[in-house]
Amino acid sequence: MNNNLMTQMIYRIVLCCVSALAVLLSLRVFYVGIGPEELSWEFLKYYTNLSNYFVFAVSVIVLADNVKRVKKGERTGHNNKIRVFKFMTTIMIMVTFLVYLILLGKPFTADFWRNAGNLSYHVFAPVLFILDFFLFDEHRSINVFAPLYSVIIPLVYVAYVFVLGACIPGFEYPYFFLDVNELGYGGVVMWVAILLAVFLVLGYLMWLYDKLVKVNGKWKLDFSPLAKRGKEEEDAHPAA
C-alpha cells in the first residue's frame, strides 16, 4: 500500500473524473439523440447507477480530505474518512462489476467495448475505486463486522425495488433475478440469498486482505486493532 498523499491525490482526481463521467452517462446526458426532456426517473431503479452514485460521493469526500491534508503540508498517510462506509461501497461496486461481467454483460462482444457508458459505470469507475482500496487504504483499519454492514445497502435496494414493483402498474424489473412476475417471490428470494452470500464472501476476503501485514520481509495475518498495534509499537520503540 502506498502512503504518499500526493500520489493518492493524483489518483483520486482521476478516479473522481472517471466516476463523474459514469454518473453523467448513467443519466444519458451524452447519448446522441436523447435530450434532457426525454429522461425518465427509471435510471434510479438500476443498482448499477445507484452504486456508481455512492462511488462518486465517497470518492469526492475522500479526495477533499486528501487535498486538505496535502495543503496543510502532510506528505504521507492514509485515508481516515468514512473508512467503513468506503469499504461497504467497495464491496457494493465490486458486485456491480462482477455481476455485470458474469451474468448480464457480454464482454466478449465488440458492442460491449464500444459503449462509453457501459465501460464507464461497469468497468472503469468500479475498477479504479476497487484499486483505491488495494493500493492506498491502511491495513488493520476494518473491523470484523464491516462485511456484515456491506449487505445493508443491497437489502435496502431489494426492498426499494419490491416497493416500486408493488406500487407501479406494469413496472419493469431492472434485473431478471428480481423479477417476481417471472420467478415468483420464492425464486427472487433464492437469487437474493445467493447474491448476499457473494457479498459476504467478497467482504470477508477483503477483510482478510486488510489484516495482511509485512513483518521482517514476510507477509502474515495480524488481527490486532490498528490503534492497539500502534500503541504496542510506540511502547516497543519509545521516542528518544
C-alpha positions, 0 to 999 in steps of 0.5 A: 500500500502506498502512503504518499498523499500526493500520489493518492491525490493524483489518483483520486482526481482521476478516479473522481473524473472517471466516476463523474463521467459514469454518473453523467452517462448513467443519466444519458446526458451524452447519448446522441439523440436523447435530450434532457426532456426525454429522461425518465426517473427509471435510471434510479431503479438500476443498482448499477447507477445507484452504486456508481452514485455512492462511488462518486460521493465517497470518492469526492469526500475522500479526495477533499480530505486528501487535498486538505491534508496535502495543503496543510503540508502532510506528505504521507498517510492514509485515508481516515474518512468514512473508512467503513462506509468506503469499504461497504461501497467497495464491496457494493461496486465490486458486485456491480462489476462482477455481476455485470461481467458474469451474468448480464454483460457480454464482454466478449462482444465488440458492442460491449467495448464500444459503449462509453457508458457501459465501460464507464459505470461497469468497468472503469469507475468500479475498477479504479475505486476497487484499486483505491482500496488495494493500493492506498487504504491502511491495513488493520483499519476494518473491523470484523463486522464491516462485511456484515454492514456491506449487505445493508445497502443491497437489502435496502435496494431489494426492498426499494425495488419490491416497493416500486414493483408493488406500487407501479402498474406494469413496472419493469424489473431492472434485473431478471433475478428480481423479477417476481412476475417471472420467478415468483417471490420464492425464486427472487428470494433464492437469487437474493440469498445467493447474491448476499452470500457473494457479498459476504464472501467478497467482504470477508476476503477483503477483510482478510486482505486488510489484516495482511501485514509485512513483518521482517520481509514476510507477509502474515495475518495480524488481527490486532486493532490498528490503534492497539498495534500502534500503541504496542509499537510506540511502547516497543520503540519509545521516542528518544 
